[in-house]
Amino acid sequence: MKILVTGFDPFGGDKINPAIEAVKRLPAEINGAEIIKLEIPTVFNKSAEVVKKAIEKEKPDYVLNVGQAGGRFGLTPERVAININDGRIPDNEGYQPLGEPIHEDGETAYFTQLPIKAEAKAIRDAGLPASVSNTAGTYVCNHIMYQVQYMRDKEFPNIKAGFIHIPFLPEQVVNRPNTPSMALGDIVKGLTAALSAIVERDGKGDIKAVEGANH
């Protein structure tokens, strides 16, 4: 089994992005699955081009995109990606779409194929906070999750894909009072647990567990 794991470069004025820093520190193999690590730009469309080339080259069984969600205190596997680009800030090349569809011929939304409830449980079992998220936002994180699902729909039907958000690093919240953060080592530990769950649930589907949200 082969899993492609991607992490974004820094954006929004930060000099570091925990996504790529954590991805770079993942083991080369988890529960027998080969982990392919890829840095992608925080840029609409270009990020998808980079991932598509990696899928064509590596032919992974799974794709897990990782992104920073400043303000969240735990790791949050994402349930769904929506067909909208609506940038709160410009991307790293200055592009700021405002309420535009990602693909005119794409579905309104795509749900992940990953065992998100099993991922969340595995992360909590490792001693770290985690929950299923029902919104990946409208920035480049949602964009890449949607784009990979669109690729799956149109070109790569055999892959299973999803997204997980992670918190800020402590050094990112020095000037952000009352904002949660997580040590890099713990983020790596949490992602490793999530990837272990993906491997363990291969061919079995997700677990039955309470992960619903009222809002």
C-alpha positions as YAML, in Angstrom:
chain: A
units: angstrom
residues:
- id: 1
  name: MET
  ca: [0.00, 0.00, 0.00]
- id: 2
  name: LYS
  ca: [1.15, 3.52, -0.79]
- id: 3
  name: ILE
  ca: [-0.13, 6.75, 0.80]
- id: 4
  name: LEU
  ca: [0.64, 10.18, -0.63]
- id: 5
  name: VAL
  ca: [0.69, 12.77, 2.18]
- id: 6
  name: THR
  ca: [0.90, 16.45, 1.30]
- id: 7
  name: GLY
  ca: [1.61, 19.57, 3.36]
- id: 8
  name: PHE
  ca: [1.34, 23.24, 2.43]
- id: 9
  name: ASP
  ca: [4.14, 25.79, 2.52]
- id: 10
  name: PRO
  ca: [3.86, 28.87, 4.81]
- id: 11
  name: PHE
  ca: [1.22, 31.48, 3.99]
- id: 12
  name: GLY
  ca: [-0.55, 34.53, 5.36]
- id: 13
  name: GLY
  ca: [2.57, 36.14, 6.76]
- id: 14
  name: ASP
  ca: [3.71, 33.14, 8.82]
- id: 15
  name: LYS
  ca: [7.29, 31.96, 8.36]
- id: 16
  name: ILE
  ca: [6.41, 28.35, 9.11]
- id: 17
  name: ASN
  ca: [3.55, 26.00, 8.31]
- id: 18
  name: PRO
  ca: [3.04, 23.05, 10.67]
- id: 19
  name: ALA
  ca: [1.54, 21.05, 7.80]
- id: 20
  name: ILE
  ca: [4.70, 20.57, 5.79]
- id: 21
  name: GLU
  ca: [6.89, 20.51, 8.91]
- id: 22
  name: ALA
  ca: [4.89, 17.60, 10.30]
- id: 23
  name: VAL
  ca: [4.63, 15.79, 6.98]
- id: 24
  name: LYS
  ca: [8.41, 15.93, 6.53]
- id: 25
  name: ARG
  ca: [8.84, 14.22, 9.91]
- id: 26
  name: LEU
  ca: [6.47, 11.33, 9.29]
- id: 27
  name: PRO
  ca: [7.96, 7.82, 9.17]
- id: 28
  name: ALA
  ca: [8.78, 6.43, 5.72]
- id: 29
  name: GLU
  ca: [6.53, 3.46, 6.52]
- id: 30
  name: ILE
  ca: [3.48, 3.12, 8.77]
- id: 31
  name: ASN
  ca: [1.97, -0.31, 9.45]
- id: 32
  name: GLY
  ca: [3.50, -1.61, 6.25]
- id: 33
  name: ALA
  ca: [2.28, 1.27, 4.09]
- id: 34
  name: GLU
  ca: [4.81, 3.36, 2.19]
- id: 35
  name: ILE
  ca: [4.47, 7.08, 2.99]
- id: 36
  name: ILE
  ca: [5.20, 9.46, 0.09]
- id: 37
  name: LYS
  ca: [5.70, 13.04, 1.31]
- id: 38
  name: LEU
  ca: [5.01, 16.08, -0.85]
- id: 39
  name: GLU
  ca: [5.18, 19.83, -0.25]
- id: 40
  name: ILE
  ca: [2.55, 21.80, -2.15]
- id: 41
  name: PRO
  ca: [2.13, 25.56, -2.65]
- id: 42
  name: THR
  ca: [-0.61, 27.49, -0.89]
- id: 43
  name: VAL
  ca: [-1.89, 28.56, -4.28]
- id: 44
  name: PHE
  ca: [-5.27, 27.91, -5.88]
- id: 45
  name: ASN
  ca: [-5.05, 25.55, -8.90]
- id: 46
  name: LYS
  ca: [-1.25, 25.21, -8.82]
- id: 47
  name: SER
  ca: [-1.53, 23.08, -5.67]
- id: 48
  name: ALA
  ca: [-3.78, 20.69, -7.57]
- id: 49
  name: GLU
  ca: [-1.37, 20.52, -10.52]
- id: 50
  name: VAL
  ca: [1.46, 19.48, -8.18]
- id: 51
  name: VAL
  ca: [-0.68, 16.80, -6.52]
- id: 52
  name: LYS
  ca: [-1.92, 15.47, -9.85]
- id: 53
  name: LYS
  ca: [1.64, 14.99, -11.11]
- id: 54
  name: ALA
  ca: [2.49, 13.11, -7.92]
- id: 55
  name: ILE
  ca: [-0.56, 10.86, -8.29]
- id: 56
  name: GLU
  ca: [0.39, 10.08, -11.87]
- id: 57
  name: LYS
  ca: [3.97, 9.30, -10.84]
- id: 58
  name: GLU
  ca: [3.45, 7.45, -7.56]
- id: 59
  name: LYS
  ca: [0.05, 5.81, -8.21]
- id: 60
  name: PRO
  ca: [-0.92, 5.88, -4.52]
- id: 61
  name: ASP
  ca: [-3.77, 3.95, -2.98]
- id: 62
  name: TYR
  ca: [-4.60, 6.86, -0.68]
- id: 63
  name: VAL
  ca: [-4.06, 10.62, -0.65]
- id: 64
  name: LEU
  ca: [-4.11, 12.55, 2.61]
- id: 65
  name: ASN
  ca: [-3.77, 16.32, 2.38]
- id: 66
  name: VAL
  ca: [-2.70, 18.11, 5.57]
- id: 67
  name: GLY
  ca: [-3.34, 21.79, 6.32]
- id: 68
  name: GLN
  ca: [-3.14, 24.34, 9.11]
- id: 69
  name: ALA
  ca: [-6.31, 25.48, 10.84]
- id: 70
  name: GLY
  ca: [-5.31, 28.31, 13.12]
- id: 71
  name: GLY
  ca: [-7.65, 28.48, 16.12]
- id: 72
  name: ARG
  ca: [-8.46, 24.78, 16.33]
- id: 73
  name: PHE
  ca: [-7.01, 22.99, 19.34]
- id: 74
  name: GLY
  ca: [-7.09, 19.44, 17.99]
- id: 75
  name: LEU
  ca: [-6.49, 17.45, 14.82]
- id: 76
  name: THR
  ca: [-9.64, 17.38, 12.72]
- id: 77
  name: PRO
  ca: [-10.20, 14.92, 9.86]
- id: 78
  name: GLU
  ca: [-12.51, 16.57, 7.31]
- id: 79
  name: ARG
  ca: [-15.75, 15.00, 6.15]
- id: 80
  name: VAL
  ca: [-16.57, 17.07, 3.05]
- id: 81
  name: ALA
  ca: [-15.19, 19.51, 0.47]
- id: 82
  name: ILE
  ca: [-17.44, 22.05, -1.28]
- id: 83
  name: ASN
  ca: [-17.26, 23.45, -4.81]
- id: 84
  name: ILE
  ca: [-16.31, 27.02, -3.93]
- id: 85
  name: ASN
  ca: [-13.21, 29.20, -3.84]
- id: 86
  name: ASP
  ca: [-13.71, 32.17, -1.52]
- id: 87
  name: GLY
  ca: [-10.40, 33.50, -0.26]
- id: 88
  name: ARG
  ca: [-10.34, 35.37, 3.04]
- id: 89
  name: ILE
  ca: [-6.84, 36.45, 2.01]
- id: 90
  name: PRO
  ca: [-4.91, 36.17, -1.28]
- id: 91
  name: ASP
  ca: [-2.97, 32.98, -1.89]
- id: 92
  name: ASN
  ca: [0.83, 32.96, -2.12]
- id: 93
  name: GLU
  ca: [0.70, 34.28, -5.68]
- id: 94
  name: GLY
  ca: [-1.71, 37.09, -4.88]
- id: 95
  name: TYR
  ca: [-4.86, 35.44, -6.26]
- id: 96
  name: GLN
  ca: [-8.03, 35.92, -4.21]
- id: 97
  name: PRO
  ca: [-11.14, 34.33, -5.73]
- id: 98
  name: LEU
  ca: [-14.40, 35.55, -4.23]
- id: 99
  name: GLY
  ca: [-17.20, 33.03, -4.41]
- id: 100
  name: GLU
  ca: [-16.18, 31.20, -7.58]
- id: 101
  name: PRO
  ca: [-16.78, 27.50, -8.31]
- id: 102
  name: ILE
  ca: [-13.72, 25.28, -8.39]
- id: 103
  name: HIS
  ca: [-15.08, 23.27, -11.33]
- id: 104
  name: GLU
  ca: [-18.19, 24.09, -13.31]
- id: 105
  name: ASP
  ca: [-18.67, 20.39, -14.08]
- id: 106
  name: GLY
  ca: [-17.90, 19.18, -10.56]
- id: 107
  name: GLU
  ca: [-20.29, 18.03, -7.89]
- id: 108
  name: THR
  ca: [-21.61, 20.55, -5.37]
- id: 109
  name: ALA
  ca: [-19.66, 18.66, -2.72]
- id: 110
  name: TYR
  ca: [-17.57, 15.52, -2.36]
- id: 111
  name: PHE
  ca: [-17.34, 13.37, 0.75]
- id: 112
  name: THR
  ca: [-14.07, 11.76, 1.82]
- id: 113
  name: GLN
  ca: [-13.49, 8.03, 1.42]
- id: 114
  name: LEU
  ca: [-11.23, 7.93, 4.48]
- id: 115
  name: PRO
  ca: [-12.27, 6.44, 7.85]
- id: 116
  name: ILE
  ca: [-12.49, 9.81, 9.57]
- id: 117
  name: LYS
  ca: [-14.13, 8.52, 12.76]
- id: 118
  name: ALA
  ca: [-11.46, 5.84, 13.12]
- id: 119
  name: GLU
  ca: [-8.81, 8.51, 12.53]
- id: 120
  name: ALA
  ca: [-10.22, 10.75, 15.25]
- id: 121
  name: LYS
  ca: [-10.45, 7.84, 17.70]
- id: 122
  name: ALA
  ca: [-6.88, 6.75, 16.94]
- id: 123
  name: ILE
  ca: [-5.58, 10.26, 17.57]
- id: 124
  name: ARG
  ca: [-7.43, 10.48, 20.89]
- id: 125
  name: ASP
  ca: [-6.18, 7.02, 21.83]
- id: 126
  name: ALA
  ca: [-2.67, 8.43, 21.29]
- id: 127
  name: GLY
  ca: [-3.44, 11.04, 23.93]
- id: 128
  name: LEU
  ca: [-4.21, 14.01, 21.69]
- id: 129
  name: PRO
  ca: [-7.41, 16.00, 21.03]
- id: 130
  name: ALA
  ca: [-9.25, 15.17, 17.81]
- id: 131
  name: SER
  ca: [-12.72, 15.37, 16.30]
- id: 132
  name: VAL
  ca: [-14.39, 15.08, 12.91]
- id: 133
  name: SER
  ca: [-14.83, 18.43, 11.16]
- id: 134
  name: ASN
  ca: [-17.68, 19.19, 8.81]
- id: 135
  name: THR
  ca: [-16.14, 22.24, 7.17]
- id: 136
  name: ALA
  ca: [-12.75, 22.59, 5.52]
- id: 137
  name: GLY
  ca: [-13.33, 26.30, 4.96]
- id: 138
  name: THR
  ca: [-13.26, 28.02, 1.55]
- id: 139
  name: TYR
  ca: [-9.53, 28.68, 1.17]
- id: 140
  name: VAL
  ca: [-6.80, 26.50, -0.36]
- id: 141
  name: CYS
  ca: [-7.37, 23.65, 2.12]
- id: 142
  name: ASN
  ca: [-10.93, 23.06, 0.94]
- id: 143
  name: HIS
  ca: [-9.71, 23.73, -2.60]
- id: 144
  name: ILE
  ca: [-7.15, 20.91, -2.60]
- id: 145
  name: MET
  ca: [-9.49, 18.48, -0.86]
- id: 146
  name: TYR
  ca: [-12.12, 19.19, -3.50]
- id: 147
  name: GLN
  ca: [-9.61, 19.06, -6.36]
- id: 148
  name: VAL
  ca: [-8.34, 15.61, -5.37]
- id: 149
  name: GLN
  ca: [-11.92, 14.36, -5.10]
- id: 150
  name: TYR
  ca: [-12.63, 15.83, -8.54]
- id: 151
  name: MET
  ca: [-9.56, 14.00, -9.90]
- id: 152
  name: ARG
  ca: [-10.86, 10.82, -8.31]
- id: 153
  name: ASP
  ca: [-14.27, 11.39, -9.90]
- id: 154
  name: LYS
  ca: [-12.89, 12.10, -13.37]
- id: 155
  name: GLU
  ca: [-9.53, 10.30, -13.67]
- id: 156
  name: PHE
  ca: [-8.38, 8.24, -10.69]
- id: 157
  name: PRO
  ca: [-11.38, 6.23, -9.44]
- id: 158
  name: ASN
  ca: [-9.25, 3.74, -7.52]
- id: 159
  name: ILE
  ca: [-7.74, 6.18, -5.04]
- id: 160
  name: LYS
  ca: [-9.29, 7.13, -1.71]
- id: 161
  name: ALA
  ca: [-8.63, 10.62, -0.47]
- id: 162
  name: GLY
  ca: [-9.23, 13.05, 2.35]
- id: 163
  name: PHE
  ca: [-7.95, 15.94, 4.41]
- id: 164
  name: ILE
  ca: [-6.93, 16.62, 7.99]
- id: 165
  name: HIS
  ca: [-6.49, 19.99, 9.66]
- id: 166
  name: ILE
  ca: [-3.90, 20.58, 12.38]
- id: 167
  name: PRO
  ca: [-3.38, 23.41, 14.90]
- id: 168
  name: PHE
  ca: [-0.82, 26.20, 15.01]
- id: 169
  name: LEU
  ca: [2.63, 25.53, 16.42]
- id: 170
  name: PRO
  ca: [3.50, 27.27, 19.72]
- id: 171
  name: GLU
  ca: [5.84, 29.74, 18.00]
- id: 172
  name: GLN
  ca: [2.97, 30.86, 15.78]
- id: 173
  name: VAL
  ca: [0.81, 32.01, 18.69]
- id: 174
  name: VAL
  ca: [3.35, 34.17, 20.53]
- id: 175
  name: ASN
  ca: [1.55, 37.25, 19.21]
- id: 176
  name: ARG
  ca: [-1.87, 35.59, 18.99]
- id: 177
  name: PRO
  ca: [-3.19, 35.70, 22.57]
- id: 178
  name: ASN
  ca: [-5.58, 32.97, 23.72]
- id: 179
  name: THR
  ca: [-5.02, 30.96, 20.54]
- id: 180
  name: PRO
  ca: [-4.48, 27.19, 20.94]
- id: 181
  name: SER
  ca: [-1.40, 25.46, 19.62]
- id: 182
  name: MET
  ca: [0.23, 22.03, 19.59]
- id: 183
  name: ALA
  ca: [3.86, 20.94, 19.69]
- id: 184
  name: LEU
  ca: [5.24, 19.68, 16.39]
- id: 185
  name: GLY
  ca: [6.12, 16.30, 17.87]
- id: 186
  name: ASP
  ca: [2.53, 15.84, 19.00]
- id: 187
  name: ILE
  ca: [1.19, 16.80, 15.57]
- id: 188
  name: VAL
  ca: [3.47, 14.19, 13.99]
- id: 189
  name: LYS
  ca: [2.28, 11.65, 16.58]
- id: 190
  name: GLY
  ca: [-1.35, 12.47, 15.77]
- id: 191
  name: LEU
  ca: [-0.88, 12.24, 12.02]
- id: 192
  name: THR
  ca: [0.93, 8.92, 12.42]
- id: 193
  name: ALA
  ca: [-2.00, 7.61, 14.44]
- id: 194
  name: ALA
  ca: [-4.46, 8.80, 11.78]
- id: 195
  name: LEU
  ca: [-2.46, 7.15, 9.02]
- id: 196
  name: SER
  ca: [-2.28, 3.95, 11.05]
- id: 197
  name: ALA
  ca: [-6.07, 3.99, 11.26]
- id: 198
  name: ILE
  ca: [-6.35, 4.46, 7.49]
- id: 199
  name: VAL
  ca: [-4.16, 1.40, 6.94]
- id: 200
  name: GLU
  ca: [-5.95, -0.67, 9.60]
- id: 201
  name: ARG
  ca: [-9.42, 0.12, 8.18]
- id: 202
  name: ASP
  ca: [-8.44, -0.54, 4.56]
- id: 203
  name: GLY
  ca: [-11.27, -2.46, 2.93]
- id: 204
  name: LYS
  ca: [-13.38, -2.34, 6.10]
- id: 205
  name: GLY
  ca: [-14.95, 1.11, 5.97]
- id: 206
  name: ASP
  ca: [-15.21, 3.47, 8.92]
- id: 207
  name: ILE
  ca: [-16.11, 2.59, 12.50]
- id: 208
  name: LYS
  ca: [-19.52, 3.34, 14.02]
- id: 209
  name: ALA
  ca: [-18.96, 6.09, 16.57]
- id: 210
  name: VAL
  ca: [-20.43, 9.36, 17.73]
- id: 211
  name: GLU
  ca: [-18.74, 12.23, 15.88]
- id: 212
  name: GLY
  ca: [-21.73, 14.34, 14.95]
- id: 213
  name: ALA
  ca: [-21.91, 18.07, 15.60]
- id: 214
  name: ASN
  ca: [-24.81, 20.44, 16.29]
- id: 215
  name: HIS
  ca: [-23.13, 23.35, 14.52]
...
